[in-house]
């Protein structure tokens, strides 16, 4: 499977190179666009999950400060309720992100390695060039 970063133009990848390679393989290059879209959706869902965890951490820290300052008198009920609500939401978003990652990877695995310029391109196996390998039959001593 190719590295997803090869399709992320914003991360230094080159999706056009992969599309061209798929075309040389006589495959539909639209799969590259499908993977890019699935990756975008996964990144957004993963970002939401991380933001929820970030908010939970921030609330936990605030609860700790409030309880310390009040010497345990402040029960921080509003903060605890908000944190509990976020903790209930987090698994839902995490599941969405996980499903999107699986969808992306299932598409990504269908893309072949990038062909170099040295690879001969033929539409069927009958036209392939055969190169003879020179083998040295001398045993290693």
N, C-alpha and C positions, 0 to 999 in steps of 0.2 A: 504494500500500500504506500502511495506517495505521501509525503509530509503535507499536512493541511496548510502549513505556512507558505508552500509553493503557490497556493491559490490566493493568498492574501496579499494583494497588490500594495495595500497600505503598510505591510510589514516587510516589504522588500521582495515579495514573491513576484511571479510572472505568470498570470493566468492565461495570457495569450499564447505563451510557449506551450502550455499544457493543452490548450485547445488545438493548436497547430499539430501537436503530436497525436492527439486523438483523431484528427482529420487524416493524418498520414496512415493511421491504422484502419481507415475506412469505418470509423465509428462516428456516432453523432456527438459533436463537441458541446451540445447543449447540456450534457451531464455536468460539465464544468460549472455552468451557470447555476444549475440546480444545487450543486455542492456549495457554491459560494452563498446562495440564498439560505440554505439550511444552516450553514456556519454562522451567518449573520443573525438568524433567529436564535441559535444556540447561545451566541455571545450575549445577546440582549437578555435572554432568560437567565443566564448564568450571572450577569451583572445585577439583575434584580435580586437574585438569591443572595449574592454577596452584600448588596446594600441592606437587605433585611438583617443579615447577621451583624453588619456594622452598626445598625440602629439598635439592635439588641445589646450589643456590647456597650454602646454609649449609654443606654438606659441603665444597664447593670452598674456601670461606673457611677452614674448620678445617684442611684439608690444607695450605693456604698457610701458616698460622700454625705448624703442627707442623713443616713442612719448614724454615721460617725459623729456628725455635728450635733445631732439631737440625742446622742447617747442611747440610741435604740428606741426613743419615744415616738419618732415619726415612722409610721408603718409604710409610707410611700405607696399607698393603695392604688392611686391613679397610675403611677409609674409601673407598678407590678402588673396591673391589669393590661396596660399597653404592651409590656414585654411579653406577657402570656399570649396576647392576641397575635403578636408578631411570630412567636414561637409556633403557633398553630398554623400560620400562613407559610412559614419557611419550607416545610416538607412538600407542600403543594408546588411551590415554585421550583424546588430542587428536583421533583419528579418530572416537571415539564422540561427543565434543562436536561435532565438525563435522557428523556425520550428524544429530544431534539438532537442531542449528541449521537445517540444510536442511529437516528435517521440519517444524519450527516455522514457518519462512518460507513453505513450500509451503501450509500451512494459513492463515497470516496473510494471504496475498495474496488469499484467497477472501472476506475480510471487506471490505465496502464502506466508504466514507467515512461518517462520522457525519452523519445527516440533521439539519438544523435544524428548529425548530418551524414555520418558514415553508414548508417543502416539503409540498405537498399529497400525501396518501396515497391511491392508487388501486390496486386489485389488477390492473388491466390498462390497457393504453395507450388503449383506446377511451374510458375515463372521464376521462382527463387533461384538465385545464383548459389552455386556450391563452391566453397573455397576448400582447397585441400590443405590439410594441416601437415606440416613436416614433423615427423616424430623421430626421435633419436632412439633407436632400439638397443643402444649400448647400455649394458647394466651399469648401475652406479657402483663405483669401487671405492 
